[in-house]
Amino acid sequence: MAVMGPGMMGWGAPWWGWLWMLIFWVVVLVVPILVVRLLWPGIGRGPAGGRDEALEILRQRYARGEISREEFERMQEELRRARG
């Protein structure tokens, strides 16, 4: 009967084998996600890259004095209800 020594099926597997597998999965899973987010920064962040454009316009109108405080608050509440 043969004695099992270091090697493929024995006790002497390299300790760094798990590290290579981790690097492999990072390359396969994480790198493509980062590339997509770099090429298309607005993806997955909702309308206008995460900004609420309607609310921003509303704030600008209020700041310019085009609408009163009551109108601003009413419209802001309507926007919040419309978005859920």
C-alpha positions in Angstrom: 0.0 0.0 0.0 1.3 3.4 -1.0 1.8 6.1 1.6 0.1 9.4 0.8 2.5 12.3 0.8 2.5 15.8 -0.4 0.7 16.3 -3.6 -2.7 16.6 -5.2 -4.7 14.3 -2.9 -2.4 14.4 0.2 -2.0 16.8 3.1 0.5 19.0 1.4 -1.8 21.2 -0.6 -0.3 24.7 -1.0 -1.7 27.2 1.6 -2.1 29.9 -1.1 -4.5 27.9 -3.3 -7.5 29.6 -1.7 -6.0 33.0 -2.5 -5.8 32.2 -6.3 -9.4 31.1 -6.2 -10.4 34.4 -4.5 -8.5 36.4 -7.1 -10.2 34.5 -9.9 -13.7 35.2 -8.6 -12.9 38.8 -8.0 -11.8 39.1 -11.6 -14.8 37.2 -12.9 -17.5 39.0 -10.8 -16.3 42.3 -9.5 -14.2 43.7 -12.4 -17.0 43.5 -15.0 -19.3 45.3 -12.6 -16.8 48.1 -12.0 -16.1 48.4 -15.7 -19.9 48.8 -16.4 -20.3 51.4 -13.7 -17.3 53.3 -15.0 -18.5 53.3 -18.6 -22.2 54.1 -17.6 -22.1 56.1 -14.3 -25.9 56.6 -14.2 -26.8 52.9 -14.3 -28.6 51.6 -11.3 -29.0 55.0 -9.6 -32.5 56.0 -10.7 -33.4 59.1 -12.7 -30.7 61.5 -13.5 -27.9 59.6 -11.8 -29.6 59.6 -8.4 -30.7 63.3 -8.4 -34.3 64.1 -8.2 -34.5 66.5 -11.1 -38.1 67.7 -10.5 -37.3 68.5 -6.8 -34.2 70.4 -7.9 -36.2 72.5 -10.3 -38.8 73.1 -7.6 -36.1 74.3 -5.2 -34.6 76.6 -7.9 -38.0 78.2 -8.6 -38.5 78.8 -4.9 -35.1 80.3 -4.5 -35.7 82.7 -7.4 -39.0 83.7 -5.8 -41.2 82.4 -8.6 -43.4 80.4 -6.1 -44.4 81.0 -2.5 -43.4 78.9 0.4 -46.9 77.4 0.6 -46.8 76.4 -3.1 -43.3 75.0 -2.7 -44.3 72.8 0.3 -47.5 71.6 -1.5 -45.6 70.7 -4.7 -42.8 69.1 -2.7 -45.4 66.9 -0.9 -47.0 66.0 -4.2 -43.7 64.9 -5.6 -43.0 62.7 -2.6 -46.4 61.1 -2.8 -46.0 60.5 -6.5 -42.7 58.6 -5.9 -44.1 56.5 -3.2 
